[in-house]
Amino acid sequence: MADNTTMEKIVALCKRRGFIFQSSEIYGGIGGFWDYGPLGVELKRNIKEAWWRDMVAGHDDTQAPPNAPSAYAMVGLDTSIIMHPQVWKASGHYDQFYDLFVDCRTCKARFRADQLGEYPCPRKPSRRAGEGEDCDLTEPREFNLMFKTYVGALIDPTAEAYLRPETAQGIFVNFKNVLSTTRVKIPFGIAQIGKSFRNEITPRNFTFRSREFEQMEIEFFCSPEESEDWYSYWRDRRLDWYTSLGLRSDNLRLREHEPAERAHYSCGTADIEYAFPFLPEGEFGELEGVSHRGDFDLRSHMEGKLIRDGDELVVELDEEGKPRYPGSGKDLSYFDEATKRKFIPHVIEPSAGADRTALAFLCEAYDEDAIPDEKGTLQERVVLRLHPRIAPIKVAVFPLVKKDGMPEIAASIYRELKKRWNVFYDEKGSIGRRYRRQDESGTPFCITVDSQTLADDTVTLRDRDTTKQERVRIDDLDGVIGERLTAN
């Protein structure tokens, strides 16, 4: 069974501590859209910065990483949300980016046709949609997932455009621009973090399935001969990244798609999946997809929309034998100076959702235990055991009492540490309650200025996970905290 109790507690904690709010909540909210609060925006920003540091900015392109076929470069892009409508026609999204949905004439609810067995019936939650005797479902119908908008002053077909349903196409249409303005050579990757929009039929499970979401995506360009090796490399590297930041391996799995599951252009697809608590025991939800896309994308933007004809991808033709949705006509092939060979690169795509990643880390970090209070009595607490790299607040600073110069010393420590990290200052309430608030926020360390500080310039440094406390000299705090924040 799904652990709905834990999921409800996580959602409540996100609201109580300012991680995630329902969008437009004071007007009743709007389904599939979420706002990140003060702690949530820091958590998500830290996740994106960790991804960018580990995958792009911190990447050493002078030598091959472990298990990589060769050394490679990584660069970044930030492309626009609205692009030329022909981009989506040549890529296939215009015709093929849809879900099938059914309506129930009895309860008036709408469901994805391929997920009927997952939805509880609105009238009788103990049954699934369509299982009730009085359920009256329509035939499946197509529902386009792209948000339509208009560019310019006129609202007519010539002004139609779409909010991007993925960030990848912005990378593909800039392939030549990157080649001509940098010194990268194949193999190399282009990374992008940005918002995407999909008009989901039934957004649900908190931020897991939303209509507006953020992607962390890499398009890795390589030679056809090495593409299978690079596919294996990126599957393993991306799985290792999640475990390095605290997701337990038994809550993760790498699932290779069966041939029937793959998109028509895919040479291989694997999902990195996580056991979210809203799923039944033993089931996993997609966290990231790693796809071997072959030369489909660059070819599409060269030649036009591609469809599968037997074992081959060919340009789709209209009734007159012309490309139904022509490509740009630009040459997007690559010339390898070393081998004097020209080819269309193959692409490996690791595509992660920043929102799903944040949700997985919150689910993994949520814990309940009991610790002694100031009088030695066990008190239950909620704690987020977030990895220090992604914790919204790194350190909290407290004066034990608001007198004897303790607030002034605590404020001085706060200002000094804030030069390096996101630090929180709090002087209200009992010290136990202040600790509990930071435990719920996922703060790894708390510093308390007390009467002993006045005598020997030491403070109490408390560890979130163990609750152990030790005395540290004020002059040593910067080094001690820096070492422990980067130790794992």
C-alpha positions as CSV (number, residue, x, y, z in Angstrom):
1,M,0.0,0.0,0.0
2,A,1.1,3.6,-0.6
3,D,2.4,5.4,2.5
4,N,-0.2,8.2,2.3
5,T,0.3,9.1,6.0
6,T,3.9,9.9,5.5
7,M,3.2,11.8,2.3
8,E,0.5,13.9,4.0
9,K,3.0,14.7,6.7
10,I,5.6,15.8,4.1
11,V,3.1,18.0,2.3
12,A,2.1,19.6,5.7
13,L,5.7,20.1,6.6
14,C,6.4,21.8,3.2
15,K,3.5,24.2,3.9
16,R,4.4,24.8,7.6
17,R,8.1,25.5,7.0
18,G,7.8,27.4,3.7
19,F,9.1,24.9,1.2
20,I,6.2,24.6,-1.2
21,F,2.8,26.4,-1.4
22,Q,-0.2,25.9,-3.7
23,S,-0.1,28.5,-6.4
24,S,-2.8,31.2,-6.1
25,E,-3.8,29.6,-2.8
26,I,-5.8,32.6,-1.6
27,Y,-8.1,32.2,-4.6
28,G,-8.5,28.5,-4.1
29,G,-5.4,27.4,-6.0
30,I,-4.9,26.2,-9.5
31,G,-4.2,22.5,-10.3
32,G,-0.7,21.5,-11.4
33,F,1.1,24.7,-10.4
34,W,3.2,25.3,-7.3
35,D,5.1,28.1,-5.6
36,Y,8.4,27.5,-3.8
37,G,8.6,29.4,-0.5
38,P,11.8,30.8,1.2
39,L,13.2,27.4,2.2
40,G,11.9,25.6,-1.0
41,V,13.6,28.1,-3.3
42,E,16.9,27.6,-1.5
43,L,16.6,23.8,-1.7
44,K,15.8,23.8,-5.4
45,R,18.5,26.3,-6.1
46,N,21.1,24.2,-4.2
47,I,20.0,21.1,-6.2
48,K,20.4,23.0,-9.5
49,E,23.7,24.4,-8.4
50,A,25.0,20.9,-7.3
51,W,23.9,19.5,-10.7
52,W,25.5,22.4,-12.6
53,R,28.7,22.2,-10.6
54,D,29.0,18.4,-10.9
55,M,28.0,18.1,-14.5
56,V,29.2,21.3,-16.1
57,A,31.2,24.0,-14.3
58,G,33.3,21.6,-12.2
59,H,33.8,19.1,-15.0
60,D,37.5,18.5,-15.9
61,D,37.7,18.2,-19.7
62,T,41.4,17.5,-19.8
63,Q,41.1,13.9,-18.8
64,A,38.5,11.1,-19.1
65,P,36.3,10.6,-16.0
66,P,36.1,7.0,-14.5
67,N,34.4,4.7,-17.0
68,A,34.1,7.3,-19.7
69,P,35.3,6.3,-23.2
70,S,37.4,9.5,-23.5
71,A,37.7,13.1,-22.3
72,Y,34.9,15.5,-23.2
73,A,33.9,19.1,-22.8
74,M,30.7,20.5,-21.2
75,V,29.1,23.9,-22.0
76,G,25.8,25.6,-21.1
77,L,22.9,27.3,-22.7
78,D,19.8,29.2,-21.7
79,T,17.3,29.2,-24.5
80,S,13.9,30.9,-24.8
81,I,10.6,29.4,-23.6
82,I,8.8,30.4,-26.9
83,M,10.5,29.4,-30.1
84,H,9.5,29.4,-33.8
85,P,6.4,27.1,-34.2
86,Q,8.2,25.2,-36.9
87,V,10.6,23.8,-34.3
88,W,7.7,21.8,-32.8
89,K,6.5,20.6,-36.2
90,A,9.9,19.4,-37.3
91,S,10.5,17.7,-33.9
92,G,7.2,15.8,-34.1
93,H,5.7,17.4,-31.0
94,Y,3.0,19.2,-33.0
95,D,1.5,16.0,-34.2
96,Q,2.5,13.4,-31.6
97,F,2.8,15.2,-28.2
98,Y,-0.6,14.1,-26.7
99,D,-2.2,11.8,-24.2
100,L,-5.4,9.8,-24.5
101,F,-8.1,10.7,-21.9
102,V,-11.5,9.5,-21.0
103,D,-14.3,11.2,-19.1
104,C,-16.8,9.6,-16.7
105,R,-20.3,10.7,-17.5
106,T,-21.4,9.7,-14.0
107,C,-18.9,11.6,-11.8
108,K,-17.8,14.1,-14.5
109,A,-14.1,13.4,-13.7
110,R,-11.3,13.1,-16.3
111,F,-8.6,10.5,-16.4
112,R,-5.6,9.5,-18.5
113,A,-6.7,6.4,-20.5
114,D,-3.4,4.6,-19.9
115,Q,-3.5,5.1,-16.1
116,L,-7.1,4.2,-15.2
117,G,-6.0,1.5,-12.8
118,E,-4.1,4.1,-10.8
119,Y,-6.9,6.6,-10.1
120,P,-9.3,6.2,-7.2
121,C,-12.9,6.6,-8.2
122,P,-14.1,10.0,-7.0
123,R,-17.4,8.5,-5.8
124,K,-15.9,5.4,-4.2
125,P,-12.2,5.7,-3.4
126,S,-12.0,2.0,-2.5
127,R,-12.4,1.2,-6.2
128,R,-10.4,2.4,-9.2
129,A,-11.7,4.6,-12.0
130,G,-14.0,2.6,-14.2
131,E,-14.4,-0.3,-11.8
132,G,-17.7,0.8,-10.3
133,E,-21.0,-0.6,-11.6
134,D,-22.3,2.9,-12.4
135,C,-19.1,4.2,-14.1
136,D,-19.8,5.4,-17.6
137,L,-16.6,6.1,-19.4
138,T,-16.3,7.7,-22.8
139,E,-14.1,6.4,-25.6
140,P,-10.4,7.6,-25.4
141,R,-9.8,10.9,-27.1
142,E,-6.6,12.8,-27.9
143,F,-5.5,15.7,-25.7
144,N,-2.6,17.9,-26.9
145,L,-0.2,18.6,-24.1
146,M,1.3,21.8,-25.4
147,F,0.2,25.2,-24.1
148,K,-0.8,27.4,-27.0
149,T,-0.2,31.2,-26.9
150,Y,0.0,34.1,-29.4
151,V,2.9,36.3,-30.4
152,G,2.2,39.9,-31.3
153,A,-1.0,42.0,-31.4
154,L,-3.2,39.7,-33.5
155,I,-4.9,36.6,-32.3
156,D,-5.1,34.5,-35.4
157,P,-3.5,31.3,-36.8
158,T,-0.4,33.2,-38.1
159,A,0.4,34.3,-34.6
160,E,0.2,30.9,-32.9
161,A,3.1,29.8,-30.8
162,Y,3.6,27.3,-27.9
163,L,5.2,27.3,-24.5
164,R,8.0,24.7,-24.8
165,P,7.1,21.2,-23.5
166,E,10.8,20.4,-23.1
167,T,14.2,22.3,-23.0
168,A,16.0,19.9,-25.4
169,Q,14.9,21.5,-28.7
170,G,16.5,24.8,-27.8
171,I,19.8,23.0,-27.6
172,F,19.4,21.2,-30.9
173,V,18.6,24.3,-32.9
174,N,21.6,26.0,-31.4
175,F,24.0,23.1,-32.2
176,K,25.8,25.0,-34.9
177,N,26.0,28.2,-32.9
178,V,27.8,26.4,-30.1
179,L,30.2,24.8,-32.5
180,S,31.0,28.1,-34.2
181,T,31.5,30.1,-31.0
182,T,33.4,27.6,-28.9
183,R,36.4,25.3,-29.3
184,V,34.4,22.1,-28.4
185,K,34.9,19.0,-30.4
186,I,32.9,15.8,-30.3
187,P,32.4,14.2,-27.9
188,F,30.9,17.1,-25.9
189,G,27.7,18.0,-24.0
190,I,25.4,21.0,-23.8
191,A,23.6,21.5,-20.6
192,Q,20.5,23.6,-19.8
193,I,18.3,24.3,-16.8
194,G,14.9,25.8,-17.5
195,K,11.2,25.8,-17.3
196,S,8.9,23.6,-19.4
197,F,5.1,23.4,-19.6
198,R,2.8,20.5,-20.3
199,N,-0.9,20.7,-20.2
200,E,-1.3,17.5,-18.1
201,I,-4.8,16.0,-18.0
202,T,-4.7,15.2,-14.3
203,P,-1.8,16.7,-12.4
204,R,-1.4,14.9,-9.1
205,N,0.9,13.6,-6.3
206,F,2.0,17.0,-5.1
207,T,4.8,18.3,-7.3
208,F,5.4,15.0,-9.0
209,R,3.2,15.6,-12.0
210,S,2.8,19.4,-12.6
211,R,1.9,21.6,-15.6
212,E,4.8,23.9,-15.0
213,F,8.2,22.3,-14.1
214,E,11.9,22.8,-14.4
215,Q,14.3,20.5,-16.2
216,M,18.0,19.9,-15.8
217,E,19.0,18.5,-19.1
218,I,22.1,17.5,-21.1
219,E,22.3,16.7,-24.8
220,F,25.6,14.8,-25.3
221,F,26.9,14.7,-28.8
222,C,29.1,11.8,-29.9
223,S,30.1,9.7,-32.9
224,P,27.8,6.9,-33.8
225,E,30.5,4.3,-33.2
226,E,30.9,5.3,-29.5
227,S,27.3,6.1,-28.7
228,E,26.5,2.8,-27.0
229,D,29.4,3.2,-24.7
230,W,28.4,6.8,-23.9
231,Y,24.8,5.7,-23.2
232,S,26.1,3.2,-20.6
233,Y,28.4,5.8,-19.1
234,W,25.6,8.4,-18.6
235,R,23.2,5.9,-17.1
236,D,25.7,5.0,-14.4
237,R,27.0,8.5,-13.8
238,R,23.5,10.0,-13.3
239,L,22.5,7.1,-10.9
240,D,25.6,7.7,-8.9
241,W,24.9,11.4,-8.6
242,Y,21.6,10.8,-6.7
243,T,23.2,8.4,-4.2
244,S,26.1,10.8,-3.6
245,L,23.6,13.4,-2.4
246,G,21.7,11.1,0.0
247,L,19.2,9.0,-1.9
248,R,19.5,5.4,-0.6
249,S,20.3,2.8,-3.2
250,D,17.4,0.6,-2.2
251,N,15.0,3.4,-2.9
252,L,16.5,3.8,-6.4
253,R,16.5,1.6,-9.5
254,L,17.7,1.9,-13.1
255,R,15.1,0.4,-15.3
256,E,15.9,-0.3,-19.0
257,H,12.9,0.2,-21.3
258,E,11.6,-2.8,-23.3
259,P,11.7,-2.1,-27.1
260,A,8.0,-1.7,-27.2
261,E,8.1,1.1,-24.6
262,R,10.6,3.2,-26.4
263,A,9.8,6.2,-28.6
264,H,10.0,5.6,-32.3
265,Y,13.4,7.3,-32.5
266,S,15.0,5.8,-29.4
267,C,17.9,3.4,-29.7
268,G,17.7,2.8,-25.9
269,T,16.0,4.4,-22.9
270,A,16.5,3.9,-19.2
271,D,14.7,5.5,-16.3
272,I,16.2,6.3,-13.0
273,E,13.3,5.7,-10.6
274,Y,12.6,6.4,-7.0
275,A,10.2,4.7,-4.5
276,F,8.0,7.7,-3.7
277,P,5.8,7.2,-0.6
278,F,2.6,8.0,-2.5
279,L,3.2,4.9,-4.7
280,P,2.2,1.4,-3.6
281,E,4.9,-0.7,-2.0
282,G,7.4,-2.0,-4.5
283,E,6.5,0.5,-7.2
284,F,8.8,3.3,-8.4
285,G,8.2,6.7,-10.2
286,E,10.4,8.2,-12.8
287,L,13.0,10.6,-11.5
288,E,15.2,11.0,-14.6
289,G,15.3,9.5,-18.1
290,V,18.5,8.7,-20.0
291,S,17.8,8.3,-23.7
292,H,20.0,7.2,-26.7
293,R,18.3,9.4,-29.3
294,G,20.5,8.4,-32.3
295,D,20.7,11.2,-34.9
296,F,16.9,11.8,-34.8
297,D,16.9,15.4,-33.5
298,L,19.6,17.0,-35.6
299,R,18.3,15.1,-38.7
300,S,14.7,16.4,-38.0
301,H,15.9,20.0,-37.9
302,M,17.8,19.5,-41.1
303,E,15.3,17.5,-43.2
304,G,11.9,17.7,-41.5
305,K,9.6,15.6,-39.3
306,L,10.8,12.0,-39.3
307,I,8.6,8.8,-38.9
308,R,9.6,5.2,-38.7
309,D,9.3,3.1,-41.9
310,G,10.3,-0.5,-40.9
311,D,13.9,-0.2,-39.6
312,E,14.5,3.2,-41.0
313,L,13.6,6.8,-40.0
314,V,12.3,8.7,-43.1
315,V,10.9,12.1,-43.7
316,E,7.1,12.2,-43.5
317,L,5.6,13.3,-46.8
318,D,2.2,14.8,-47.5
319,E,-0.2,13.9,-50.3
320,E,1.9,15.7,-52.9
321,G,5.1,13.9,-51.9
322,K,6.6,16.9,-50.2
323,P,7.9,17.0,-46.5
324,R,4.8,17.5,-44.4
325,Y,6.7,19.6,-41.9
326,P,10.1,20.7,-43.4
327,G,13.2,21.2,-41.3
328,S,15.4,24.3,-41.5
329,G,17.4,23.0,-44.4
330,K,20.6,23.9,-42.5
331,D,23.5,21.5,-42.4
332,L,23.8,20.3,-38.8
333,S,26.4,17.6,-39.5
334,Y,29.8,17.6,-37.9
335,F,33.2,17.4,-39.7
336,D,35.8,15.4,-37.7
337,E,39.2,17.0,-38.6
338,A,41.1,14.0,-37.2
339,T,39.4,11.4,-39.4
340,K,38.4,13.8,-42.2
341,R,34.9,12.3,-41.9
342,K,31.5,14.1,-41.9
343,F,28.5,12.7,-40.0
344,I,25.4,13.6,-38.0
345,P,26.2,13.1,-34.4
346,H,24.3,10.8,-32.1
347,V,22.8,12.2,-29.0
348,I,22.6,10.8,-25.4
349,E,20.1,12.7,-23.3
350,P,20.1,12.6,-19.5
351,S,17.0,14.6,-18.6
352,A,16.1,15.2,-14.9
353,G,13.2,17.1,-13.3
354,A,14.4,19.7,-10.7
355,D,11.0,19.5,-9.0
356,R,10.8,15.7,-8.9
357,T,14.4,15.7,-7.6
358,A,13.6,18.1,-4.9
359,L,10.5,16.0,-3.9
360,A,12.6,12.8,-3.8
361,F,15.2,14.5,-1.5
362,L,12.4,15.7,0.8
363,C,10.8,12.3,0.9
364,E,14.2,10.6,1.6
365,A,15.2,13.1,4.3
366,Y,11.9,13.1,6.2
367,D,12.3,11.3,9.5
368,E,10.7,11.2,13.0
369,D,12.5,10.2,16.2
370,A,12.6,11.1,19.9
371,I,15.4,13.0,21.6
372,P,15.8,14.3,25.2
373,D,14.9,17.9,26.0
374,E,16.7,20.2,28.4
375,K,15.2,18.2,31.4
376,G,16.1,14.8,29.9
377,T,12.5,14.0,28.9
378,L,12.2,12.3,25.5
379,Q,10.4,14.5,23.0
380,E,9.3,13.5,19.5
381,R,10.7,15.5,16.7
382,V,10.4,15.8,12.9
383,V,13.8,16.1,11.2
384,L,14.8,16.6,7.6
385,R,18.2,14.8,7.1
386,L,19.1,16.7,4.0
387,H,22.6,16.3,2.6
388,P,24.6,19.5,3.6
389,R,25.2,20.5,0.0
390,I,21.5,20.9,-0.7
391,A,20.2,22.0,2.8
392,P,18.5,25.4,2.4
393,I,20.1,26.8,5.6
394,K,23.6,25.6,6.4
395,V,23.9,27.0,9.9
396,A,21.6,28.6,12.5
397,V,23.0,31.0,15.2
398,F,21.2,31.5,18.6
399,P,21.9,33.5,21.7
400,L,20.9,31.4,24.7
401,V,19.2,34.4,26.3
402,K,18.6,38.0,25.2
403,K,20.9,39.6,27.7
404,D,24.5,39.8,28.9
405,G,25.8,40.7,25.5
406,M,24.9,37.3,24.0
407,P,22.7,38.6,21.2
408,E,25.6,41.0,20.1
409,I,28.1,38.1,20.0
410,A,25.6,35.8,18.1
411,A,24.8,38.6,15.6
412,S,28.5,39.1,15.0
413,I,29.0,35.3,14.3
414,Y,25.9,35.4,12.1
415,R,27.2,38.3,10.0
416,E,30.7,36.7,9.6
417,L,29.4,33.2,8.6
418,K,26.8,34.7,6.2
419,K,29.6,35.9,3.9
420,R,30.1,32.2,2.9
421,W,26.8,30.4,3.6
422,N,23.1,30.9,4.0
423,V,22.8,31.4,7.7
424,F,19.7,31.9,10.0
425,Y,19.6,34.0,13.2
426,D,16.9,33.3,15.8
427,E,16.6,34.6,19.4
428,K,12.9,33.9,20.0
429,G,11.5,31.0,22.2
430,S,13.2,28.4,24.2
431,I,16.5,26.9,22.9
432,G,14.8,23.5,22.5
433,R,12.0,25.0,20.2
434,R,14.6,26.8,18.2
435,Y,16.5,23.5,17.6
436,R,13.2,21.8,16.6
437,R,12.4,24.5,14.1
438,Q,15.8,24.1,12.4
439,D,15.6,20.3,12.5
440,E,12.4,20.5,10.5
441,S,14.1,22.9,8.1
442,G,17.0,20.5,7.5
443,T,19.7,22.8,8.9
444,P,22.8,20.6,9.5
445,F,24.3,22.7,12.3
446,C,23.2,25.1,15.1
447,I,25.5,27.5,17.0
448,T,24.5,28.7,20.5
449,V,26.1,31.6,22.4
450,D,25.8,31.0,26.1
451,S,27.4,32.1,29.4
452,Q,30.5,30.1,28.8
453,T,31.1,32.0,25.6
454,L,31.6,35.2,27.7
455,A,34.3,33.4,29.6
456,D,36.4,31.6,27.0
457,D,35.1,32.6,23.5
458,T,33.7,29.2,22.7
459,V,30.2,28.3,21.5
460,T,28.1,25.2,21.3
461,L,28.0,23.5,17.9
462,R,25.1,21.1,17.6
463,D,24.8,18.4,14.9
464,R,21.3,17.9,13.5
465,D,21.4,14.2,12.9
466,T,23.1,13.0,16.1
467,T,22.1,16.0,18.3
468,K,25.6,15.9,19.8
469,Q,27.0,19.2,21.0
470,E,30.6,20.3,21.3
471,R,32.5,23.4,22.3
472,V,34.3,25.2,19.4
473,R,36.2,28.4,19.5
474,I,34.6,31.3,17.7
475,D,37.8,31.9,15.6
476,D,37.7,28.3,14.5
477,L,34.0,28.2,13.4
478,D,34.6,29.1,9.8
479,G,37.1,26.3,9.3
480,V,35.2,23.6,11.3
481,I,31.9,24.3,9.6
482,G,33.4,24.5,6.1
483,E,35.1,21.1,6.6
484,R,32.0,19.4,7.8
485,L,29.7,20.9,5.1
486,T,32.0,19.4,2.5
487,A,32.9,16.2,4.2
488,N,30.2,14.0,2.7
